[in-house]
Amino acid sequence: MKSVVVLLFALMLAAPDIFAQTLPKKPSRSDVGSYNHANLLKIDIGVSKNKALEVMGGVQKIQTYTSTSPVTKKEDIIINNPVNREFKTDSAGNTVEIVWYYTHMKKAEGDITKEQQTPVILEKNAVVGMGWDFYEEYAKRKGITIVPR
């Protein structure tokens, strides 16, 4: 019985690493979207910008690939991760930063659109919210003009 308790305790300590999201060696666009989506779920409101970037895998350029056969892959686009950063000023004169991550694969070709990205909104270098619904409501409340999805 004692060994079962010790084993369960060891599994609980290791659990975060067991479920860690990683990218394959030759990721597809879908892999990158899934990677970012899973990591966004790990970000808590109020964490620092640096911690949020760390959770998201840092700032990186990710070469994506498409399958040409079950064995062969060819290079596709390079995805900047995050895709973009914007700075907005609210009606009170405060600066708000929006960091954009690719999360939704709507089409397999062409440029990445805003609709395919998820915003992470930062005030004073801390996460205040994320996602389009939050961003649209937040922008309206703060008097920030945004481009709709």
C-alpha positions in Angstrom: 0.0 0.0 0.0 2.8 2.4 0.9 4.5 1.9 -2.5 1.1 2.7 -4.3 0.9 6.0 -2.4 4.5 6.9 -3.2 3.9 6.0 -6.9 0.8 8.2 -7.0 2.6 11.1 -5.4 5.5 10.7 -7.9 3.0 10.8 -10.8 1.3 13.9 -9.4 4.7 15.7 -9.3 5.5 14.6 -12.9 2.0 15.2 -14.4 2.7 18.7 -15.8 5.7 17.3 -17.8 3.7 14.3 -19.0 1.1 16.6 -20.7 3.5 19.2 -21.9 2.8 20.4 -25.5 5.6 20.1 -27.9 6.0 20.7 -31.6 7.0 17.8 -33.9 10.3 18.2 -35.8 8.5 19.1 -39.0 5.2 20.8 -37.8 2.3 21.5 -40.1 0.3 24.7 -39.7 -2.3 22.7 -37.8 0.4 21.5 -35.4 1.4 25.1 -34.7 -2.2 26.1 -34.1 -2.8 23.2 -31.7 0.5 24.0 -29.9 -0.5 27.6 -29.4 -4.1 26.8 -28.4 -2.9 24.3 -25.8 -0.4 26.8 -24.4 -2.9 29.6 -24.2 -5.0 27.5 -21.9 -2.0 27.5 -19.5 -1.9 31.3 -19.1 -3.6 32.8 -16.1 -5.0 36.2 -15.9 -2.6 38.6 -14.1 0.6 36.8 -15.1 3.5 38.9 -16.4 4.1 39.4 -20.1 7.4 37.6 -19.7 5.8 34.5 -18.1 3.1 34.5 -20.8 5.7 34.5 -23.5 7.6 31.8 -21.7 4.5 29.6 -21.5 3.9 30.2 -25.3 7.4 28.9 -26.1 9.2 32.3 -26.3 9.5 34.4 -29.4 10.4 32.2 -32.3 10.1 31.5 -36.1 8.6 28.1 -36.8 9.1 26.5 -40.2 6.0 24.6 -41.2 5.7 21.7 -43.6 3.0 20.1 -45.8 2.8 16.4 -46.6 3.4 15.5 -50.2 3.1 11.8 -49.4 2.9 9.7 -46.2 6.7 9.9 -45.9 7.7 13.2 -47.6 7.1 16.7 -46.4 7.9 20.0 -48.1 8.5 23.4 -46.6 5.5 25.6 -46.2 5.4 29.0 -44.6 7.4 30.3 -41.6 5.1 31.3 -38.8 6.4 34.0 -36.4 5.3 33.1 -32.9 3.8 35.4 -31.8 2.5 36.5 -35.3 2.3 40.1 -34.4 2.2 42.7 -31.6 0.1 45.9 -31.5 0.0 48.8 -29.2 -3.2 50.7 -28.7 -4.1 53.7 -26.5 -7.4 53.6 -24.5 -9.6 56.6 -23.9 -7.8 57.3 -20.6 -4.4 57.5 -22.4 -3.1 54.2 -21.2 -1.1 51.9 -23.5 -2.4 48.4 -24.1 -0.4 45.7 -25.9 -2.0 43.0 -27.9 0.1 39.9 -28.8 -1.3 37.7 -31.5 -0.9 33.9 -31.8 -1.8 31.7 -34.7 -4.4 29.2 -33.4 -7.1 28.4 -36.0 -6.5 26.8 -39.3 -9.3 28.0 -41.6 -7.5 27.3 -44.8 -4.3 25.5 -45.6 -2.8 28.0 -48.0 -2.0 31.7 -48.2 -1.3 34.3 -45.6 -2.4 34.0 -41.9 -5.4 36.2 -41.3 -6.4 38.0 -38.1 -9.4 35.6 -37.9 -6.9 32.7 -37.6 -5.2 34.4 -34.6 -6.0 34.7 -30.9 -5.2 38.0 -29.1 -3.6 38.1 -25.7 -4.3 41.5 -24.1 -1.8 43.1 -21.7 -2.0 46.1 -19.5 1.1 47.3 -17.6 2.9 44.1 -18.7 0.3 41.8 -17.3 -2.3 39.6 -19.0 -5.8 41.0 -18.6 -7.6 38.6 -21.0 -7.4 36.7 -24.2 -9.6 35.7 -27.1 -11.7 37.6 -29.6 -14.8 37.9 -27.5 -12.8 39.4 -24.6 -10.9 41.7 -27.0 -14.0 43.1 -28.7 -15.8 43.7 -25.4 -12.6 45.1 -23.8 -12.0 47.5 -26.7 -15.6 48.8 -26.6 -15.3 49.4 -22.8 -11.9 51.1 -23.0 -12.7 53.2 -26.1 -10.2 51.4 -28.4 -10.8 51.2 -32.1 -10.1 47.7 -33.5 -10.4 46.0 -36.8 -13.2 43.4 -36.5 -12.4 39.8 -37.2 
